Amino acid sequence: MAKELSYEMQRTIAALEAFTEHIRWRVASGEGLIPRETEEQERARLAHNRRVREHNARVLAERERVAREKQAAANRREAAAVRKRLCDSCFCELPASGVCGNC
């Protein structure tokens, strides 16, 4: 025995059927569809994307180079500071006075 649908359910079903019919009409008429790219537009888009990727790769490489240079400079400064704290002849660490007690 089929149960009767409520008034709200009947209205919902009718609205869905009307919407489905409307979509069918739009698809059949071609209205509202997203136009496909032409081959020329696709080539232009792909070329643009390639140029963007190449640019991003160059920027990233430059950033990495600058970071390496900064790290190398910091390493050189640290090495110079360590050398200043070492005795020239015996390479022991100098006290605050700067005079080696071993030599």
Backbone hydrogen bonds in HBPLUS format (Angstrom, degrees):
<---DONOR---> <-ACCEPTOR-->    atom                        ^
c    i                          cat <-CA-CA->   ^        H-A-AA   ^      H-
h    n   atom  resd res      DA  || num        DHA   H-A  angle D-A-AA Bond
n    s   type  num  typ     dist DA aas  dist angle  dist       angle   num
A0010-GLN N   A0006-SER O   2.96 MM   4  6.28 159.1  2.00 153.5 159.5     1
A0011-ARG N   A0007-TYR O   2.94 MM   4  6.23 155.9  2.00 149.1 155.6     2
A0012-THR N   A0008-GLU O   2.92 MM   4  6.15 154.2  1.99 145.6 153.0     3
A0013-ILE N   A0009-MET O   2.92 MM   4  6.14 163.9  1.94 153.8 157.3     4
A0014-ALA N   A0010-GLN O   2.97 MM   4  6.15 159.8  2.01 146.9 152.6     5
A0015-ALA N   A0011-ARG O   2.91 MM   4  6.10 155.7  1.97 146.8 153.5     6
A0016-LEU N   A0012-THR O   2.93 MM   4  6.19 158.8  1.97 150.7 156.5     7
A0017-GLU N   A0013-ILE O   2.91 MM   4  6.14 157.7  1.96 150.1 156.2     8
A0018-ALA N   A0014-ALA O   2.94 MM   4  6.15 158.5  1.99 147.5 153.3     9
A0019-PHE N   A0015-ALA O   2.89 MM   4  6.09 158.5  1.94 148.4 154.7    10
A0020-THR N   A0016-LEU O   2.85 MM   4  6.02 159.3  1.90 148.2 154.0    11
A0021-GLU N   A0017-GLU O   2.96 MM   4  6.18 158.2  2.01 146.9 152.6    12
A0022-HIS N   A0018-ALA O   2.92 MM   4  6.16 154.0  1.99 146.2 153.7    13
A0023-ILE N   A0019-PHE O   2.91 MM   4  6.20 159.1  1.96 153.5 158.4    14
A0024-ARG N   A0020-THR O   2.95 MM   4  6.20 161.1  1.99 149.9 155.2    15
A0025-TRP N   A0021-GLU O   2.98 MM   4  6.23 156.6  2.04 147.8 153.6    16
A0026-ARG N   A0022-HIS O   2.97 MM   4  6.30 157.8  2.02 149.5 155.4    17
A0027-VAL N   A0023-ILE O   2.89 MM   4  6.12 160.7  1.92 156.9 161.8    18
A0028-ALA N   A0024-ARG O   2.91 MM   4  6.06 161.9  1.94 148.9 154.3    19
A0029-SER N   A0025-TRP O   2.89 MM   4  6.07 151.9  1.97 147.8 155.5    20
A0030-GLY N   A0026-ARG O   2.90 MM   4  5.85 122.5  2.24 134.8 149.0    21
A0031-GLU N   A0026-ARG O   3.08 MM   5  5.10 117.9  2.48 145.3 151.9    22
A0030-GLY N   A0027-VAL O   3.23 MM   3  5.04 138.2  2.41  92.1 103.9    23
A0042-GLU N   A0038-THR O   2.90 MM   4  6.18 159.0  1.95 153.2 159.3    24
A0043-ARG N   A0039-GLU O   2.87 MM   4  6.10 162.1  1.90 150.6 155.2    25
A0044-ALA N   A0040-GLU O   2.94 MM   4  6.13 158.2  1.99 145.8 152.2    26
A0045-ARG N   A0041-GLN O   2.86 MM   4  6.06 157.6  1.91 148.1 154.3    27
A0046-LEU N   A0042-GLU O   2.86 MM   4  6.08 165.0  1.88 154.0 158.0    28
A0047-ALA N   A0043-ARG O   2.85 MM   4  6.00 156.6  1.91 147.6 154.4    29
A0048-HIS N   A0044-ALA O   2.89 MM   4  6.06 157.3  1.95 145.9 152.4    30
A0049-ASN N   A0045-ARG O   2.89 MM   4  6.15 162.7  1.92 150.7 155.5    31
A0050-ARG N   A0046-LEU O   2.92 MM   4  6.14 151.8  2.00 143.9 151.6    32
A0051-ARG N   A0047-ALA O   2.92 MM   4  6.22 160.8  1.96 150.6 155.4    33
A0052-VAL N   A0048-HIS O   2.89 MM   4  6.18 157.0  1.95 153.6 160.2    34
A0053-ARG N   A0049-ASN O   2.92 MM   4  6.17 159.5  1.96 147.7 153.1    35
A0054-GLU N   A0050-ARG O   2.89 MM   4  6.16 161.5  1.93 153.5 158.6    36
A0055-HIS N   A0051-ARG O   2.88 MM   4  6.07 159.6  1.93 147.8 153.7    37
A0056-ASN N   A0052-VAL O   2.85 MM   4  6.08 163.7  1.88 152.3 156.8    38
A0057-ALA N   A0053-ARG O   2.90 MM   4  6.12 151.7  1.98 146.3 154.2    39
A0058-ARG N   A0054-GLU O   2.95 MM   4  6.25 155.2  2.01 148.3 154.7    40
A0059-VAL N   A0055-HIS O   2.89 MM   4  6.18 163.2  1.92 156.7 161.1    41
A0060-LEU N   A0056-ASN O   2.91 MM   4  6.06 161.9  1.94 147.0 152.2    42
A0061-ALA N   A0057-ALA O   2.91 MM   4  6.07 159.4  1.95 146.8 152.7    43
A0062-GLU N   A0058-ARG O   2.92 MM   4  6.13 157.0  1.97 149.0 155.2    44
A0063-ARG N   A0059-VAL O   2.92 MM   4  6.18 160.0  1.96 150.9 156.4    45
A0064-GLU N   A0060-LEU O   2.91 MM   4  6.15 159.3  1.95 150.8 156.5    46
A0065-ARG N   A0061-ALA O   2.90 MM   4  6.11 153.8  1.97 146.0 153.3    47
A0066-VAL N   A0062-GLU O   2.92 MM   4  6.18 163.6  1.95 154.0 157.7    48
A0067-ALA N   A0063-ARG O   2.93 MM   4  6.13 157.8  1.97 147.0 153.6    49
A0068-ARG N   A0064-GLU O   2.88 MM   4  6.12 154.6  1.95 146.8 153.7    50
A0069-GLU N   A0065-ARG O   2.91 MM   4  6.20 159.1  1.96 150.8 156.5    51
A0070-LYS N   A0066-VAL O   2.90 MM   4  6.15 159.7  1.94 151.2 156.5    52
A0071-GLN N   A0067-ALA O   2.93 MM   4  6.13 159.3  1.97 147.5 153.3    53
A0072-ALA N   A0068-ARG O   2.84 MM   4  6.06 156.8  1.89 149.7 156.4    54
A0073-ALA N   A0069-GLU O   2.91 MM   4  6.13 157.8  1.96 149.3 155.0    55
A0074-ALA N   A0070-LYS O   2.93 MM   4  6.16 157.5  1.98 147.6 154.1    56
A0075-ASN N   A0071-GLN O   2.86 MM   4  6.08 153.2  1.93 146.4 154.3    57
A0076-ARG N   A0072-ALA O   2.89 MM   4  6.16 154.2  1.95 147.2 154.0    58
A0077-ARG N   A0073-ALA O   2.92 MM   4  6.19 160.2  1.96 150.5 155.5    59
A0078-GLU N   A0074-ALA O   2.95 MM   4  6.14 160.5  1.98 147.8 153.3    60
A0079-ALA N   A0075-ASN O   2.88 MM   4  6.08 158.0  1.93 148.1 154.4    61
A0080-ALA N   A0076-ARG O   2.89 MM   4  6.10 155.4  1.95 148.4 155.1    62
A0081-ALA N   A0077-ARG O   2.94 MM   4  6.18 155.0  2.00 147.3 154.3    63
A0082-VAL N   A0078-GLU O   2.94 MM   4  6.20 153.3  2.01 147.5 154.8    64
A0083-ARG N   A0079-ALA O   2.90 MM   4  6.13 158.6  1.94 148.2 154.1    65
A0084-LYS N   A0080-ALA O   2.99 MM   4  6.22 148.8  2.09 145.2 153.0    66
A0085-ARG N   A0082-VAL O   3.06 MM   3  5.23 132.6  2.30 100.0 112.8    67
A0086-LEU N   A0083-ARG O   3.17 MM   3  5.21 159.4  2.21 102.7 109.0    68
A0094-LEU N   A0085-ARG O   2.62 MM   9  5.37 177.0  1.62 163.5 164.4    69
A0087-CYS N   A0092-CYS O   2.81 MM   5  5.41 155.6  1.87 154.7 163.0    70
A0091-PHE N   A0087-CYS O   3.04 MM   4  4.54 133.3  2.27 115.9 124.9    71
A0098-GLY N   A0095-PRO O   2.95 MM   3  5.52 150.2  2.04 116.0 124.5    72
